[in-house]
Amino acid sequence: MDFIPSLAVLLAFSIAILALALTPGPDMTLWISRSLRDGRATALMVLAGTSFGIAIHTMLVAFGISALIVASPTAFTMLKTGGAAYLLWLAVQAIRHGSNFVVKADGEAQASRAGAFVNGLWVNLLNPKVIIFFMTFLPQFVTADDPHVTGKLMFLGLWSIILSLPIGIGIIYGAGILSGWLQNNRKVLRGIDYSFAGIFSIFAVKILMTQSR
């Protein structure tokens, strides 16, 4: 079980993932809009697609970061430092621009569940923000001299999917209520923005302090 991180690392990672999963963004908007327009079954296929996209990103990061560590621990440290800067940028953007949550349920129904899966998959695979996020976020929870770094990165990525799935399913089943409530309670969205910004600022500072020792 060497691929399982320590309890402290796993707890910190879980808090960050839950905060991210609860923050309105492109994935949540897509789940809700497809649920309202095409039904829950189709929206669940979109969720499956977005989750599979995360799994692919996890594999790419795990093996790519592992190769980088073997090639140059210094480069790995630079990547993590860049990751901290990126997390701070995300925090600032959350405060400046707020949650990206605009649901439109009109338009023709797209009943193809296979198409819905592909839709969810491409939303994550082709989103440069998702790529950058995984490349900079996951490495914060491993160390350059860890011989089990590949396994731990894979575990963390898959753990993020496990944690996020129940939230995604709940959002889909409560799509109508949640959509109207969020759009009518912009102050709540701003509170989510500030919470998101605070959590990721803490992680950014934590990694910078670790590297300064």
N, C-alpha and C positions, 0 to 999 in steps of 0.2 A: 504493500500500500504506500510505497514511497512517492507515488504521484499525487497523493492528497496533501495539500498544504497544511500548515499548522492551524489550530483552531482560531487563533487571533487573526491570521491572514484571511482565513475563510469567512470569519465574521465581518471583517472590514470590507471584503469584496462583496459579500451578500448585501450589506447596507447600501453600498454604491449602486449595485445592480437593481435593487428594489426601488431606489430613488429614481433611477433612469427609467425603469419600466412604468412608473407612475407619472412620469412627466409627459404631458401631451406633446406629440410630435408627428412626423410623417407616418410612422407605423400605426399609431393609435388612430389617427385621422382616417387612414385607409381601412382599418378594421371596422370602424364605426360606419363609415360611408357605405361600404359594401354590405354590411349587415342590414342597414336601413333600406338599401336599394335591392339587394339580391337575396337576402335571407341569411340566417345564421350559418347554415351548412356551407354556403359559399364563403362567408367571412372566415369560417374556421379553416378552410382550405388556404385562404390568404395568409392566415396566421401560421399554418404549417409551412407555407413557402418562405415567409420571413424568418422563421426559426431555422429552416434548412440553410438559408443564406448565412445566418450567424454561424452555423456549424461549419460551413465552407470557409468563412473568414477565420474561424478558430484554427482549422487545419493549416491554412496558409500562414497564419501568424506563428503557430507553434513550430513548424518546421523552418520557417524563414528566420525567426528570432534565434532558434537553436543554432542555425548555421552562422548567424552573425556573432553569437557568443563564442563559438569555436574559432571563428576567424579573427575576432578582435573584441575583447572585453571593453576596450576604450570606446569603440563605436557603439557598443551596447549602452554604455553609460551616457553617451551623447544622445542616443535615441530616447532614453528615459528622461533626460533633461528636457529634450524637445517635447516629450509627452507632457511633462509638468507645465510647460509653457502653453501647450495646446489646451489643457484642462482649465487653466486660468482664462484663456481666451473664451472657452465655452461659457465659463461663469460670467464673464463680462457681457457676452452676447445675450445670455439669458436675462440679465438685468436690463440691457439696452432695448432689446427687441421683443422680449416676452415669448410665451409659448406659441408655437406654430400649430394652431388648432382652428381650422375652418372646414366644416363639414357640409358637403352638398350631396343630398341624397337623390336628386332628380336625374333625369337621363334614362336611357334604355337599360333594362336589366341585362346583365351579362351572366347567363346561367351556367356556363361551362365551368365546372369545378377544377378541371385540369388547367384551364386558362387562369382561374383565380390563383391557383398554386404558383404558376409561373409568374403571375403579376406580383405576388408577394416576394417571390425569390429575386426577381430583378430589381425590385425596389431597394433591397439591401445590397445585392451584388454590385449594382451600378451607382450606388450612392457614395461619393468620395468621402463624405463626412463619416460614414460608417467604417470605411476602410482605414481612415486616419485614426479614428477613435480606437479601434481594436489594435492597431499597430502601436499605439502609444499608451493605452490603458492597461492591457493585460500584462505587459512586462513589468509594471510597477509591483506586481505581487510575486515575483521570482527574483532570484539573485544570480549574478553572472557566473558564480562558481558552483552553482547547484547542478550536480550530475543528472538530476531528474527533471530538468527544466522543461523538456518537451512534453513529458507526461503531465506535469503540473499545468502548463499552459492549456493543453487539451482538456484537462479536467475542469479548469476554471471556465473555459468557454462553454463547455457542455453544462456545467452547473448554472451558468447564467441563463441558459435556455430553460432548464428545469424550474428555476425560480420565476422566470418571466411568464411561462406558459399559463399557470393558473390566473395570473392577472389579465393576460390577453383574453382568455376564455370568459372571465368575468365581465370584461369590458364589452365583448361581443354580445353576451346575453343581456347586458344592461344597456345596450347601445342607445336606445331611444331616450331613456331617462338620463343617462350620463351626458349624451350630446346636448340636450336642451339645458341641463343643469350647468354644465361647464360654460356654455356660450352665454348664459344669463348671469353667471357669477364670475365676472372678469377679475374681481379682487382675489378670489380663490386661486385663479390661474397665476396671478402675480405672486401670491404666497408660495405656490409651487415653484415658480421661477427663482425666488430668493432662496428657497430650501435647496434646490438643485445647485445654484451658484455657490452656496455655502459649503455643501458637502464636497464638491469637486475642487473648491479652493483649498480645503483642508488636505485633500489628497495631493494636490500639487505642492503645497508647502511641505508636506511630509516627505515626499521624494527628494525635494531640494535639500532639506535638512539632512537626510540620510547620506546624500552624496557629498556633503561638505565635511564629513568626519574624516 
